[in-house]
Amino acid sequence: MQTTRQVVVYGSASRGHSPIGRIDYGAVLEVTPTDLKKGCKKGWVRLAEKGFVCSKDLAETTKPATASPADNPNIDEGIERYVVTRGGAMSFQNKAHFQRRNPYRFLYRGTVLAVKRTIERGGSLYLVTRDGQYVHGENVQRMNPVWSLGHLVRAEQFVVGYVIDDETPVYEAPDADAPIVRNMEKFETIVHDRLLNSVDDWVALPSGGYVSDASVARVREVDSSFRPQSDEKWIAVDLQEQIVAAYVGGRLVYVALASTGKKGNTETGTFRVKWKRRLQTMNLYGGHLRVDDVSWVMYYIPQRGFALHSAWHRDFGHPVSHGCVNLPRDDARWLYEWVAPTSAPYESENFHSDFEKGTRVIVF
């Protein structure tokens, strides 16, 4: 069956419960018919992986099961990212408006565009975005994304820290006047069998030498007041170190470098993943500031727009966001597919519900 519009997924064959997910238009589903029709005259069907949908928005098809084209996880293929710089940029809603010079919206500095091609008109550069808008390219800069900085944790050794600055000096002793024995590159990882400590603002490297604690993001212990169940999945977001760590019980399973709110506005506390969206364009200030095609979005304070999600900059390890927790794209995807509520490949969105609570997120 293929969806003819966006459909809602319920945990049981009843509209009396809160939705557990949504599926976008064009997805092809494997379903099993049921005899249940309460609240759905055409009958409920059971999805292969979980949940029920009303068949009124489904059509017969011989196509193999697949996700909606709108949720294509490879949406970045053939796309380049550009950021609008100082001075801003004028956009045109579509080709016809561009040809008639009918402007659509002025884009503020910081807007991130998903660009499929560039063109020249009248000696000026224009960007054509994935959704068909045209943007004047005078004040834009091509981005060079970092796709992944995350690491699965092995039992015997794991990544305990990241270098977050270019050409970070390693000193012979914990003293800025000591001889420099070598330099470490940005995003270089530090591997050890136990967590690193900082003493008087210096970190002793397992391989020898010392680096300034300010140049290293370290995995740290979470406050012992949080005592998870032995099999509970949970995520720790360390604002001081700009580290996101995934745990099962007390066991660390994944580490990634992140970026949180540049104004210290990423709220601390204990939350749950309440809403997951596979893909969305984020807008601020009436669309004058936007980020195209943000993928693997996990809202833990949805009413305030705070989420873990993908980003395309190279400033991980430093606070740069508007308040969300930025992650390299592939690390955001790993977490999205790991956390609850679980996501079937064809689902566009998922929700915390009585059927499945969202994974706990500890921000400290």
C-alpha positions in Angstrom: 0.0 0.0 0.0 1.2 3.5 -0.8 0.3 6.7 1.2 -1.7 9.2 -0.8 -1.1 11.9 1.9 0.5 12.2 5.3 -0.9 9.5 7.6 -1.0 9.1 11.3 0.3 6.0 13.1 -1.4 4.9 16.3 -0.2 2.3 18.8 -3.6 0.6 18.6 -6.5 0.6 16.1 -8.1 3.6 17.8 -8.0 7.4 17.4 -8.6 7.6 21.1 -4.9 7.4 21.8 -2.2 9.9 21.0 -0.3 9.3 17.8 3.0 7.5 17.9 4.2 8.6 14.5 3.5 10.0 11.1 4.3 8.8 7.6 4.8 11.2 4.7 3.2 11.2 1.3 4.5 8.6 -1.2 5.8 5.9 1.3 5.1 2.3 0.3 4.2 0.1 3.3 3.9 -3.6 4.1 0.5 -3.9 5.9 -1.8 -6.6 7.2 -5.5 -6.0 6.9 -7.7 -6.3 10.1 -11.4 -6.5 10.8 -11.2 -3.4 13.0 -13.2 -0.4 11.7 -14.0 1.7 14.8 -13.2 5.3 13.8 -12.0 4.2 10.3 -14.8 3.2 7.9 -12.4 1.6 5.4 -10.7 -0.4 8.1 -7.5 -0.3 10.0 -4.3 -2.0 8.8 -1.4 -3.2 10.9 2.1 -2.0 9.9 4.8 -4.6 9.5 7.0 -3.1 12.2 4.6 -1.4 14.6 1.3 0.4 14.9 -1.9 0.9 12.9 -3.0 3.3 10.2 -6.4 4.0 8.8 -6.6 2.7 5.2 -8.6 5.6 3.8 -5.3 7.4 2.9 -3.7 4.3 1.3 -3.8 3.1 -2.3 -2.9 -0.3 -3.8 0.5 -0.5 -5.4 2.9 -3.2 -6.7 6.0 -1.1 -5.7 8.4 -2.6 -3.1 8.3 -1.1 0.4 10.2 2.2 0.6 10.3 5.4 2.6 8.7 8.6 1.4 10.9 10.4 -1.1 10.6 13.4 1.2 12.4 11.5 3.9 15.3 10.2 1.7 18.2 9.8 4.2 20.6 10.5 1.3 19.1 13.9 0.7 22.5 15.5 0.9 23.8 13.7 -2.2 24.7 16.2 -4.9 23.9 19.1 -2.5 26.4 21.7 -1.3 25.9 23.8 1.8 26.3 27.6 1.8 26.0 30.0 4.7 24.8 33.6 4.3 27.4 36.0 5.6 27.4 39.6 6.7 25.2 41.8 4.6 22.5 39.1 4.1 21.1 37.9 0.8 17.9 38.4 -1.2 15.9 35.3 -2.2 13.4 34.6 -5.0 10.7 32.0 -4.4 11.0 30.2 -7.7 12.4 30.5 -11.2 9.5 32.6 -12.5 9.9 35.1 -9.7 13.6 35.2 -10.3 13.2 35.9 -14.0 10.7 38.8 -13.2 13.0 40.1 -10.4 10.2 39.7 -7.9 12.0 39.3 -4.6 10.6 36.9 -2.0 12.5 37.3 1.3 15.7 38.9 2.6 17.8 36.2 4.4 19.8 37.2 7.5 23.3 36.3 8.2 23.6 32.7 9.5 21.1 31.2 7.1 22.2 27.8 5.8 21.2 26.8 2.3 21.0 23.4 0.6 22.2 24.3 -2.9 21.9 22.0 -5.9 23.6 24.3 -8.4 24.9 27.8 -9.0 24.3 30.1 -12.0 25.5 33.5 -13.3 23.1 36.2 -14.4 24.2 39.7 -15.3 27.7 39.1 -13.9 26.3 38.0 -10.5 26.3 34.6 -8.8 23.0 33.0 -7.8 22.4 29.8 -5.8 19.5 27.5 -6.7 18.4 25.6 -3.6 17.0 22.1 -3.4 13.5 23.4 -3.0 13.8 25.7 -6.1 14.5 29.1 -4.6 17.1 31.4 -6.1 19.4 33.3 -3.7 21.8 36.2 -4.6 25.3 34.8 -4.0 27.2 38.0 -3.2 27.3 37.5 0.6 27.5 33.7 0.9 30.3 31.2 1.7 30.5 27.6 0.8 30.7 25.3 3.9 33.0 22.4 4.3 31.0 20.0 6.6 32.3 17.5 9.1 30.1 14.4 8.6 31.1 12.4 11.6 33.2 12.7 14.8 31.5 10.0 16.7 32.9 6.7 18.0 31.5 3.5 19.2 33.0 2.5 22.5 35.0 -0.7 22.7 35.4 -2.4 26.0 39.2 -2.2 26.3 39.8 1.3 24.9 37.6 4.2 23.8 37.7 7.9 22.8 38.0 9.9 26.0 38.6 13.3 24.4 38.9 15.5 21.3 41.3 18.3 20.4 39.0 21.2 19.5 41.6 23.8 18.2 44.0 23.9 15.3 47.6 23.3 15.9 47.2 22.6 19.7 50.6 22.5 21.3 51.6 19.5 23.5 54.0 20.6 26.2 56.7 18.5 27.9 55.4 19.6 31.3 52.2 21.2 32.6 53.5 24.7 32.0 53.0 27.1 29.1 56.8 27.9 29.3 57.8 24.3 29.0 59.2 23.0 25.6 56.6 22.1 23.0 57.1 18.5 21.9 54.5 18.3 19.1 51.2 19.7 17.9 47.8 18.0 17.6 45.3 18.7 14.9 41.7 19.8 15.3 39.3 16.9 16.0 42.2 14.5 16.7 40.9 12.0 19.2 42.5 10.9 22.5 42.0 7.2 23.2 42.5 5.6 26.6 41.0 2.8 28.8 39.7 5.3 31.4 38.5 8.9 31.5 40.9 11.8 31.6 41.1 14.3 34.5 42.2 17.9 34.5 44.7 19.1 37.1 45.3 22.8 37.4 43.8 23.3 33.9 46.2 20.8 32.3 45.5 17.3 30.9 48.1 14.6 30.9 47.9 12.7 27.6 48.1 8.9 27.7 50.7 9.1 24.9 52.8 11.5 26.9 52.9 15.3 27.3 50.4 17.8 28.5 47.7 20.0 26.8 45.7 22.9 28.0 42.3 21.7 29.3 40.7 24.6 27.3 41.9 23.0 24.0 40.4 19.5 24.8 36.8 18.3 25.1 36.8 15.4 27.6 34.2 12.7 28.4 33.3 13.2 32.1 31.3 11.3 34.7 27.7 12.3 35.0 26.4 13.3 38.5 25.8 10.2 40.5 22.4 11.5 41.5 21.1 10.0 38.3 21.0 6.3 38.7 19.7 4.5 35.6 18.4 1.0 35.4 21.0 -1.5 34.1 19.4 -1.7 30.7 18.2 1.8 30.3 19.3 3.8 27.3 20.1 7.5 28.0 22.1 10.4 26.6 24.3 12.8 28.5 25.0 16.3 27.1 28.0 18.0 28.8 27.8 21.7 28.2 31.2 22.5 29.6 33.0 19.9 27.5 30.6 20.0 24.4 30.4 16.2 24.5 27.4 14.0 23.8 27.6 10.5 25.2 25.2 7.6 24.9 24.9 5.0 27.6 23.1 1.7 28.4 22.9 1.7 32.2 26.3 2.7 33.4 28.1 1.5 30.2 29.2 4.1 27.7 28.4 3.0 24.1 28.9 6.1 21.9 30.8 9.4 22.1 30.4 12.4 19.8 31.7 16.0 19.8 28.9 18.6 19.7 28.0 22.3 19.8 25.4 23.8 22.1 24.0 27.3 22.6 26.5 30.1 22.1 24.7 32.3 24.6 24.6 29.7 27.3 20.9 29.1 26.5 20.9 25.3 26.3 18.8 24.5 29.4 20.1 22.0 31.9 18.0 19.3 33.5 16.6 15.8 32.8 14.3 15.4 29.8 13.0 12.8 27.4 13.0 12.7 23.6 9.4 13.8 23.0 9.4 14.2 19.2 11.6 13.0 16.4 11.6 14.3 12.8 13.6 12.8 10.1 13.9 16.0 8.1 12.8 19.6 8.4 13.7 23.2 7.5 14.1 25.3 10.6 12.9 29.0 10.5 13.4 31.9 12.8 12.3 35.6 12.5 9.5 34.8 10.1 11.8 32.8 7.8 14.4 35.5 7.4 16.8 33.2 9.1 16.5 29.6 8.2 18.5 26.3 8.0 17.5 24.1 5.1 17.0 20.3 5.4 18.0 19.7 9.0 18.1 15.9 9.4 17.7 13.5 12.4 16.0 15.9 14.7 15.3 14.8 18.3 13.3 17.3 20.3 13.6 17.0 24.1 11.9 20.4 24.9 9.6 20.7 21.8 7.7 23.7 23.2 10.9 25.7 23.2 12.4 24.1 20.1 15.4 22.5 21.8 16.6 19.4 20.0 19.6 17.3 19.1 20.1 17.5 15.3 22.6 17.5 12.4 24.6 20.6 11.5 27.2 21.4 8.8 29.8 23.7 10.4 33.3 22.9 11.6 33.1 24.5 15.1 32.2 21.3 17.0 33.6 21.5 20.5 32.6 25.2 20.8 29.2 26.6 21.6 27.8 28.1 18.4 24.1 27.2 18.1 20.9 29.1 18.9 20.3 26.7 21.8 20.0 23.2 20.2 22.6 20.5 20.4 24.4 20.4 17.0 26.0 17.2 15.9 27.8 16.1 12.7 25.2 14.5 10.4 26.2 10.9 10.7 26.4 11.1 14.5 22.9 12.6 14.7 21.7 9.8 12.5 23.3 7.1 14.8 21.6 8.6 17.8 18.2 9.1 16.0 18.2 5.4 15.1 19.3 4.3 18.6 17.0 6.4 20.8 13.3 5.8 21.7 10.7 6.3 20.4 11.9 3.9 17.8 11.6 4.8 14.1 10.6 2.5 11.3 12.3 3.4 8.0 9.1 4.7 6.5 8.2 7.0 9.4 8.7 10.7 9.1 8.0 11.5 12.7 7.7 9.7 16.0 6.3 10.7 19.4 6.8 9.9 23.1 3.7 8.1 24.2 2.2 5.6 26.6 3.2 2.8 24.2 6.9 3.8 24.2 8.5 6.5 26.3 11.3 8.6 24.8 14.9 8.1 25.8 16.1 10.2 28.7 18.4 13.2 28.0 20.5 14.6 30.8 21.9 18.1 30.1 24.5 19.2 32.6 
